[in-house]
Amino acid sequence: MGDQHNEAIRSFILSMPGKGSRTSSQLTVRLPAGLYVPRLLQDTGLAGFEPSTLACWLTILKLPGPGAAVDVGANVGIYSWLAAAFSERHVVAFEPVPELANALNDVAVENDLQITIEQTALSNQDGRAVLYLSDATDSSNSLVPGFRPSSASLDVTTLRLDTYCSETGVSPHVLKIDTETNEPDVLAGSIQTISTLRPWMIVEVLAGRTEERLTDLLAPFDYYWYPIDENLPLAAASEIVGDPTHSNTNWLFAPTKPQRRFWKRMAKMLKDLQSCTATSSK
């Protein structure tokens, strides 16, 4: 996928926390220089890219039980890369922007990672919708008009996760949902999946935008709610309130109460991630 000829390329080696089951302890990344997430990863490595959320994601992947790792709003796919490298789970990445889906695929091929890439946006209906491309950064594209200033857009296919799972047989063990204020619609299209399979979920919550709808959608499912930060064990919350500083925007929604072993493993993973840097390559 992806034609990177005649483009400036950002090339670096991304170190990972220990050795994954399908790859070595590093990933080779060669992607268009203008993309936001690769630029951030080259500057900070995994140590500076949502380390607490990455530690939570990796800890959930190692929990017992079957099921896929589903990355909704994957961008170039850092969560998908790690899921494919560190687990034997089926990994499914949803990213509707062709350039970003191509970048995700390029890294997967380069590193022999098995990832199913769906160039589709998840939402609360099956059909078509307008995806507004952010003028500021490719990490802020959204189906929600007015979320960010946008002078360009794409017509994209939309699916409910319930439809996708019914048609493909995919059974999520964990969902990561980062769709720039469209998270409530993604969950609204996943009601059957959540009620029957009860996946673990990591969901972005943006202050002043999605809390009320997320609360209404999640309240019936008897999940445990935790804002994700570096303080472990995470503190359980009785209401969903986004961080007004936007320092920590992701939440863990757990189908069962995490036990001491979970927090211990997450703490170890977080410590390991602190030494994961990036080095330039030719």
C-alpha positions in Angstrom: 0.0 0.0 0.0 1.4 3.5 -0.2 3.7 5.1 -2.6 6.5 6.9 -0.8 8.6 7.7 -3.9 9.3 11.4 -4.2 8.4 12.0 -0.6 10.7 12.9 2.3 10.9 9.9 4.6 11.3 9.8 8.3 13.3 6.7 9.2 14.1 5.5 12.7 14.3 2.5 15.0 11.7 2.4 17.8 12.8 0.4 20.9 10.1 -1.6 22.7 9.8 -2.9 26.3 11.4 -6.3 26.1 10.9 -8.9 23.4 7.5 -9.4 21.7 6.3 -12.8 20.7 6.3 -12.1 17.0 9.2 -9.6 16.6 12.4 -8.4 18.1 12.7 -5.7 20.7 12.6 -2.9 18.1 10.5 -1.8 15.2 11.8 -0.2 12.0 9.7 2.8 11.0 10.0 4.5 7.6 7.1 6.8 6.9 6.4 10.2 5.2 8.0 12.9 7.2 4.9 15.1 7.4 2.9 12.7 9.5 2.4 13.8 13.1 2.7 10.6 15.1 5.9 9.3 13.6 7.5 12.8 14.2 6.5 12.6 17.9 7.7 9.0 18.1 11.1 9.9 16.6 11.4 12.7 19.1 10.3 10.9 22.3 10.1 7.1 21.5 7.4 5.2 23.3 8.5 6.8 26.6 6.8 10.0 25.5 3.8 8.7 23.6 0.9 8.0 26.0 3.1 5.7 28.1 0.4 5.0 30.8 -2.2 4.1 28.2 0.3 2.0 26.3 1.2 0.2 29.5 -2.5 -0.4 30.2 -3.1 -1.7 26.6 -0.2 -4.1 26.8 -1.3 -5.4 30.2 -4.8 -6.1 28.9 -3.4 -7.9 25.9 -1.8 -10.4 28.2 -4.9 -11.2 30.2 -6.2 -14.7 29.7 -9.1 -15.4 27.4 -9.6 -15.3 23.6 -10.5 -12.4 21.4 -9.1 -9.8 19.1 -7.3 -6.5 19.8 -9.4 -3.8 17.9 -7.8 -0.4 17.3 -10.5 2.1 16.3 -9.1 5.4 15.0 -5.7 3.8 14.5 -3.9 6.6 12.7 -0.5 5.1 11.7 -1.2 2.3 14.1 1.1 2.4 17.1 -1.4 0.5 19.3 -1.8 -2.1 16.5 1.9 -2.4 16.0 2.4 -3.2 19.7 -0.6 -5.6 19.8 0.8 -7.6 16.8 4.3 -7.6 18.3 3.4 -8.5 21.9 0.5 -10.9 21.5 -0.9 -13.7 19.4 -4.2 -12.0 19.2 -5.9 -11.2 15.9 -5.3 -7.4 15.5 -7.8 -5.3 13.6 -7.1 -1.6 12.9 -9.8 0.8 11.6 -8.4 3.9 9.8 -10.4 5.6 7.1 -7.7 8.0 5.8 -5.8 6.4 2.9 -2.5 8.0 3.7 -2.6 6.9 7.3 -3.9 3.4 6.5 -1.0 3.0 4.0 1.5 4.1 6.6 0.1 1.6 9.0 0.5 -1.1 6.4 4.0 -0.1 5.5 5.2 -0.5 9.1 3.4 -3.8 9.4 5.0 -5.2 6.2 8.5 -3.8 7.2 8.3 -5.6 10.5 6.3 -8.7 9.6 3.4 -7.8 11.8 0.0 -9.4 11.1 -2.6 -6.7 11.2 -6.0 -6.6 9.4 -6.4 -3.0 8.2 -9.9 -1.8 7.5 -10.1 1.5 5.7 -13.4 2.3 7.3 -14.7 4.6 10.0 -16.7 3.1 12.9 -19.8 4.9 13.9 -23.4 4.4 14.9 -24.6 3.6 11.4 -23.7 1.6 8.3 -23.3 3.8 5.2 -21.3 6.9 4.2 -20.2 10.0 6.1 -18.0 13.0 5.7 -14.6 12.8 7.5 -13.3 16.3 8.3 -9.5 16.6 7.8 -7.9 18.8 10.5 -5.9 21.7 9.2 -3.6 21.4 12.2 -2.6 17.7 12.4 -3.6 14.4 10.9 -4.2 13.1 14.4 -7.3 15.3 14.7 -9.5 14.1 11.8 -13.1 13.6 12.9 -16.5 12.7 11.7 -17.8 15.5 13.9 -18.2 18.8 12.0 -16.5 21.7 13.7 -14.3 19.6 16.0 -11.2 21.2 14.5 -10.8 23.8 11.7 -11.0 21.9 8.4 -10.6 23.0 4.8 -10.7 19.5 3.3 -12.7 16.4 3.8 -13.2 12.8 2.6 -16.3 10.8 1.9 -15.8 7.6 3.9 -17.5 4.3 4.5 -19.0 3.9 8.0 -19.8 0.7 9.9 -21.2 -0.2 13.2 -18.8 -2.5 15.2 -21.8 -4.8 15.7 -22.2 -5.1 12.0 -18.5 -5.8 11.5 -18.3 -8.4 14.2 -21.5 -10.1 12.9 -20.2 -10.2 9.3 -16.6 -11.3 10.1 -16.9 -13.3 13.3 -14.3 -11.0 15.1 -14.8 -11.1 18.9 -13.0 -8.2 20.6 -11.1 -8.9 23.8 -10.1 -5.2 23.9 -11.1 -2.0 22.1 -9.1 1.1 21.8 -11.2 4.0 20.6 -9.7 7.4 19.7 -12.0 9.0 17.1 -11.8 12.7 18.1 -15.2 13.2 19.8 -16.9 10.5 17.8 -16.3 8.0 20.5 -20.0 8.0 21.7 -21.2 7.1 18.3 -18.6 4.3 18.0 -20.0 2.9 21.3 -23.6 3.4 20.2 -22.8 1.2 17.2 -21.2 -1.4 19.5 -24.0 -2.1 22.0 -24.5 -5.7 21.1 -20.8 -6.4 21.1 -20.3 -4.8 24.5 -23.3 -6.5 26.1 -22.5 -10.0 24.9 -18.7 -10.0 24.8 -17.9 -7.4 27.4 -14.5 -6.4 26.0 -12.0 -4.3 27.9 -12.1 -0.7 26.5 -9.6 2.2 26.4 -11.5 5.3 25.2 -10.5 8.9 24.7 -12.5 11.3 26.8 -12.2 15.0 25.9 -13.2 17.5 28.5 -16.4 19.4 27.8 -17.3 17.4 24.8 -18.2 13.7 25.2 -18.6 13.0 29.0 -22.4 13.1 29.2 -23.1 10.8 26.2 -20.4 8.4 27.3 -21.9 8.2 30.7 -25.4 7.6 29.3 -24.1 4.8 27.0 -21.8 3.0 29.5 -23.9 3.3 32.7 -26.1 0.2 31.8 -23.2 -2.1 31.3 -21.8 -2.3 34.9 -18.2 -1.6 33.9 -15.5 -0.1 36.2 -14.3 3.3 35.2 -10.7 4.6 35.6 -9.0 7.7 34.2 -5.6 6.6 33.0 -2.6 8.4 34.5 0.8 7.4 35.9 -0.5 6.8 39.4 -1.0 3.1 40.0 -3.3 1.5 40.9 -5.6 3.8 38.9 -8.3 5.5 41.0 -11.8 4.3 40.3 -14.3 7.0 39.2 -18.1 7.2 39.7 -18.5 9.7 36.9 -16.8 10.4 33.6 -15.1 13.7 33.7 -12.4 14.7 31.1 -9.1 16.2 32.2 -9.4 19.9 31.5 -5.6 20.2 31.0 -5.7 17.4 28.3 -2.6 15.8 30.0 -4.4 12.5 30.4 -7.3 12.0 28.0 -7.7 8.2 28.0 -10.0 6.1 30.2 -10.0 2.4 31.1 -13.5 0.8 31.1 -13.0 -2.6 32.7 -15.7 -5.4 32.5 -14.3 -6.8 35.8 -12.5 -5.1 38.6 -8.8 -5.3 38.0 -6.9 -7.2 40.7 -3.6 -6.5 42.3 -1.7 -8.6 39.7 -3.1 -6.4 36.9 -1.8 -3.2 38.5 1.5 -4.8 39.3 2.0 -5.8 35.6 0.9 -2.4 34.4 3.4 -0.7 36.7 6.2 -2.9 35.4 5.3 -2.2 31.8 5.1 1.5 32.5 8.6 1.4 34.0 9.9 -0.5 31.0 8.4 2.0 28.6 10.3 4.8 30.3 13.5 3.5 28.6 12.0 3.0 25.2 13.5 5.7 22.9 14.0 6.1 19.1 17.2 6.2 17.2 17.6 7.5 13.6 18.4 5.1 10.8 19.3 5.5 7.2 
